[in-house]
């Protein structure tokens, strides 16, 4: 229990109590030695209580109440909570971010785990003990088995706990980049880069566009902020369009960034020139090959367009290409064409 004391909102009212008693004694004194009947204790007690009530007594804590907000900032939370909110009048508030340890000035916070013991040890050492501890977390502690003695130790000092559940957004892994060069015999030297927000192991698969069977499967141990790269050489089959895909098998926070496609540039770049009959074929750099086609022959799938290093659309109105053909061109650009 906190030490407490009684304070009066209108303490000057209390001055009236001894003044009234003194005035009554003085008036009776002037009447002579016969002081009259003895005063009734009940009447004087009631009068005293009335004066005290008019003085508005209040019970106040002997020191200001304080609260410590423990904010779970581990990778499973995604974006860490900031713990901002209204502070009750008269309360002191301290915010502490924790993950694998407690955040300290000038040192990055290790977000690979969620350990509650370090901030609890800090609570147990604070003097005086805080009135309350507010813990904002998803509750997925990596040290849950060892917490009971620490929780009892902090509670024994008079600190009350308030748990605020927060659904974590989850950690994310992604294919961050792909680069490839064509070597002798059409072989492609490929490099795939994978990144993650937390420590995890993911399965990376790599393959050609015409075959859903991966040509490479790797188990990648990932650490936050440390990109992992995979280097390999891939040889396409005869006549195969030159583009590759890399994909992380397991789903996570954002599945849209788990896959990337790389058009592989051939030694002789080709341009698909979509134009009406009789139109002038555009000029291309030396060494490039031009494949002319009418609007009606334009592919309706982005994967077919990836066989070309560039696509030139000549004198096309909004009605020259179908909605499917326009969507294929948009997909081609998104995939790197």
Order of alpha helices (4+ residues) and beta strands (2+ residues): beta-alpha-alpha-beta-beta-beta-alpha-beta-alpha-beta-beta-beta-beta-beta-beta-beta-beta-beta-beta-alpha-beta-alpha
